[in-house]
């Protein structure tokens, strides 16, 4: 069983999608995302398999939650630096978003 301390090891922060493009070289349909986590953390990249429910234009300026302290992962020719969080819904992955606009880089926990 996981302990509360295990959960606190995850650094989950609010970021804003500032750029998105199709990830042609990914094995499964995905987007390349560039995210702004505010002044202290800066810009990070991620690959996200969210093409079923989201169009690129709908992603820009959207605030999302992401784990920022996993090691970077090479996916084809792209280095994914953070894990964007989502839930598997009936029609695809649904992004986890704050209900209201919050300061970029805000920590969940």
DANORWO-V93871 format. One record per pair of residues at least 4 apart in sequence whose C-alpha atoms are under 6 Angstrom apart, sorted by the first residue. I is the first residue (numbers start at 1). J is the second residue. Records with the same first field share a line. If there is no record, write none. Layout:
I: J / J
This chain:
11: 67 / 68 / 69
12: 66 / 67 / 107 / 108
13: 65 / 66 / 105 / 106 / 107 / 108
14: 64 / 65 / 104 / 105 / 106
15: 35 / 36 / 37 / 63 / 64 / 104
16: 35 / 36 / 61 / 62 / 63
17: 34 / 35 / 60 / 61 / 62
18: 34 / 35 / 60 / 61
19: 33 / 34
20: 32 / 33 / 56
21: 31 / 32
22: 31
23: 30 / 31 / 32
30: 48 / 49 / 51
31: 47 / 48
32: 46 / 47
33: 45 / 46
34: 44 / 45
35: 43 / 44
36: 42 / 43
37: 41 / 42 / 104 / 105
38: 42 / 104 / 105
45: 80 / 81
46: 80 / 81 / 82
47: 80
50: 93
52: 92
63: 97
64: 96 / 97
65: 85 / 96 / 97
66: 83 / 84 / 85
67: 82 / 83
68: 82
72: 80 / 81
73: 79 / 80
74: 78 / 79
85: 96
86: 93 / 94 / 95 / 96
87: 93 / 94
88: 92 / 93
89: 93
